[in-house]
């Protein structure tokens, strides 16, 4: 333990020293010090990892914005019209908007970005919206027309996404025009501009003085690279950073939930937790023995003590989940009956299905085969490991043998794609992806959800209904289809929902204007100021 603390202290000290030159030339109130686990990447708005979503959202903007309560709000487009058949969207662009280098934002720039994404459409095949685009047109400098192959109801929601449909200045395009390979520079219309990357140390952003909206109060935002959540806590304690903001929990979280609770108890600090943003789940494989038996899947859902997991692992920061999507997501407030923690009921389900535990045996078996399931998790994610160990213990009491498989992230992701798992961790994507984008991805073999559902006798029917729900313009039919899809998945017990994920923040009282964004990776730094 002493060696670990020494390492963390050295890490934080190195970060502080590496950033001291930048910080020394800025007044305390002119720079906001934040941290992230890695550098933000090249900041290509049309690309994915290693580009970091929170940073892409700072620099690049969308035609429309996902507002409070899921309301779609005008953003770079002041208004829009939708044709009666739902296939043609005509956007009137906001006047006077320029990119951070002064290049005008106009319909030509919008079309240029759309066309660049379409050239690399196979990279975005997880997003049904891209496949539905038929034609892009410049009507005039302030009017852009988008024509779809079919009426696709989530069009506006998917235009809100952080990637890939945000806008790079024409001056930032490579000579080839193909942003799939690279970009010249990260030039957007957003409130911030990236001015310096010091690999492994920090990323420096400056306020965009040409921003069309409310300009940031801070002149600079210094994002220090601190890979470890414990190191981030130390950096906050020592004043090296001003703000902790993002998801909670070790692994991909900003800080561990135990550390958050410590900060929460400190009356000299300000803390907050957001509304539910996404769901932590375990997908259960219906296509692999022995979880291809629905009795086994239902017994698992009744035998895992989720209340204990929420209390002792998530420390009450996250709330217990009973359904795949939080009821606050569109079309998801269905009042589905929860699988309550009832060990006797779980045992009865297995008994009725012929899974018996002979006298002297530790585990149940059927036809000479032990009831054994692989539970797969990311090996260095301590939160997943802790949950996995509780699930293992709960199911052992039922006579179910759980083999824990902790692997590196790449191997874990390979299992999600190949279906080589009995149970595997996976989160829903949150607003504005849930439920439409997440359901759409259930039809893609590279996703764990597809693999988990593959053994269901009604899988083809589920996929057909997902296709229908995305294209119907009839609101009543859409509601009915979502009810059918989500009820079927719930009844087939292919997911063990654990908790509803939230974002958290921690800061000192002098920092004002801290509030949660409307989606998981939109952090409104521009509203923050030092008193």
Protein Blocks (a to p, Z undefined) as FASTA:
>chain_A
ZZmmmmmmmmmmmmmmmmmmmmmmpcfklpccdddfbdebjopakbccfbdfklmmmmpc
cfbdcdehhiacdfkbmbdcddfkopaccddddehiacfkopacdfklmmmmmmmmmmmm
mmmmmpmklmmpmbdcdfblmbccdddfbdcfklmmmmmpmbfcbcddfklpcfkopakl
ocfbdcdfbfbdcfbdcehiaccddddfkbfbdcdfbfbdcddddfbfklmmmmmmnopa
fbdcddedehjambdfklmmmmmmpmkbccdddddfbdcdddddfkbcfklpmklmmmmm
mmpcfklmmmmmnnomaccdfbfbdfkbghianopacddddfklmmmmmmmnopacdehi
abdceehiacdddddddfklmklmmmmmmmmmmmmmnopacddddddfklmmmmmmnopa
fbdcdddebjakbfklmmmmmmpmkbmklmmmmmpmklmmmmmmmmmmmmpcbfklmmmm
mmmmmmmmmmnopaccfbdcdddddddfklghiacdfbfklccfklgccZZ
